Amino acid sequence: MAKIKKGDLVQVISGAKPERGGDRGKQGKVLDILVEQNRVVVEGVNYVTKHTRVGQTQRGTKTGGLETVEAPIHISNVALVDPSTKKPTKVGHRVEEQTKDGVKRTVRVRYAKKSGKDL
């Protein structure tokens, strides 16, 4: 079971500090997960400038130029944020039994472990 999923609130826990132009300490929502490369795309983190080739659309308008987009970062450099304390925390799993339409099922559920100090 994945520890970080799309839509989770995560915090960057490694890299350069914001004073040096880095993203450490920033929080954002996970936009995409690249499973094969063990990377995540986080909203508002790791902006890069992308050069796009100039072209023409059907209407004749010009496209292209410079655009800033979020680049993926390694999944080990982010930590899930505990919703109650708004601090980074570790993720645990517990087995629960759910009843749906009279049928009992055992399901693994993610939960945020108690967050003490900042990771």
C-alpha positions as CSV (number, residue, x, y, z in Angstrom):
1,M,0.0,0.0,0.0
2,A,1.4,3.4,-1.0
3,K,2.4,5.8,1.8
4,I,1.8,8.9,-0.3
5,K,-1.1,9.2,-2.7
6,K,-2.4,11.8,-5.1
7,G,-4.1,14.6,-3.3
8,D,-2.2,14.3,-0.1
9,L,-0.7,17.3,1.7
10,V,3.1,16.8,1.9
11,Q,6.1,18.8,3.1
12,V,9.5,18.9,1.5
13,I,12.0,17.7,4.1
14,S,15.3,17.9,2.3
15,G,17.2,20.2,-0.1
16,A,18.2,23.8,0.1
17,K,16.5,26.2,2.6
18,P,14.3,28.9,1.2
19,E,16.9,31.6,2.1
20,R,19.2,29.9,-0.5
21,G,16.5,29.5,-3.1
22,G,15.4,26.0,-2.2
23,D,12.1,24.4,-1.3
24,R,12.7,22.8,2.1
25,G,9.9,23.3,4.5
26,K,7.3,24.1,1.8
27,Q,4.0,22.3,1.9
28,G,1.8,21.4,-1.1
29,K,-0.7,19.0,-2.6
30,V,0.5,16.0,-4.6
31,L,-0.5,16.5,-8.2
32,D,0.9,13.3,-9.7
33,I,2.9,10.2,-8.8
34,L,5.5,8.6,-11.1
35,V,5.7,5.1,-9.7
36,E,8.4,3.8,-12.0
37,Q,10.8,6.6,-11.1
38,N,9.7,6.9,-7.4
39,R,9.0,10.6,-7.9
40,V,6.1,12.9,-7.1
41,V,5.0,16.3,-8.5
42,V,4.0,18.7,-5.7
43,E,2.0,21.8,-6.2
44,G,4.1,25.0,-5.8
45,V,7.4,23.1,-5.4
46,N,10.4,22.7,-7.7
47,Y,9.5,25.1,-10.4
48,V,11.5,24.8,-13.6
49,T,11.4,26.9,-16.8
50,K,10.3,24.9,-19.8
51,H,11.0,26.2,-23.4
52,T,8.3,25.3,-25.8
53,R,8.7,25.5,-29.6
54,V,6.8,28.3,-31.4
55,G,4.0,26.9,-33.5
56,Q,0.6,28.0,-34.8
57,T,-2.9,26.8,-33.9
58,Q,-5.8,26.4,-36.2
59,R,-6.9,30.0,-35.6
60,G,-3.5,31.3,-36.5
61,T,-2.4,32.4,-33.0
62,K,1.2,31.9,-32.0
63,T,2.1,29.4,-29.2
64,G,5.3,28.7,-27.5
65,G,7.9,30.5,-25.5
66,L,8.8,30.1,-21.8
67,E,6.5,28.5,-19.2
68,T,7.1,27.5,-15.6
69,V,6.0,24.1,-14.5
70,E,6.4,21.9,-11.5
71,A,9.1,19.2,-11.9
72,P,9.0,15.9,-10.1
73,I,11.1,15.3,-6.9
74,H,12.1,12.1,-5.3
75,I,9.5,10.6,-3.0
76,S,12.0,10.2,-0.2
77,N,12.4,14.0,0.0
78,V,8.8,14.5,1.1
79,A,6.8,13.6,4.2
80,L,3.1,13.3,4.7
81,V,1.6,16.2,6.8
82,D,-0.4,15.3,9.9
83,P,-3.8,17.0,9.4
84,S,-4.2,17.9,13.1
85,T,-0.8,19.4,13.8
86,K,0.2,20.5,10.3
87,K,3.7,19.0,10.8
88,P,5.4,16.2,8.8
89,T,4.9,12.8,10.2
90,K,5.4,9.1,9.4
91,V,2.7,6.9,7.9
92,G,1.4,3.7,9.4
93,H,-1.1,1.1,8.4
94,R,-3.6,-0.8,10.5
95,V,-6.0,-3.6,9.7
96,E,-9.7,-2.8,10.2
97,E,-12.8,-4.8,9.5
98,Q,-15.5,-3.1,7.5
99,T,-19.0,-4.2,6.8
100,K,-20.6,-3.3,3.5
101,D,-24.0,-4.7,2.6
102,G,-23.7,-7.3,5.4
103,V,-20.3,-8.6,4.1
104,K,-17.3,-8.4,6.4
105,R,-14.0,-7.4,4.8
106,T,-10.6,-6.7,6.3
107,V,-9.0,-3.5,4.9
108,R,-5.6,-1.9,5.4
109,V,-6.1,1.8,6.3
110,R,-3.4,4.5,6.3
111,Y,-3.0,6.8,9.3
112,A,-0.6,9.5,10.4
113,K,1.5,8.5,13.3
114,K,1.9,11.0,16.2
115,S,4.2,13.8,15.0
116,G,6.6,15.0,17.6
117,K,9.4,17.2,16.4
118,D,9.9,18.2,12.8
119,L,11.4,15.4,10.8
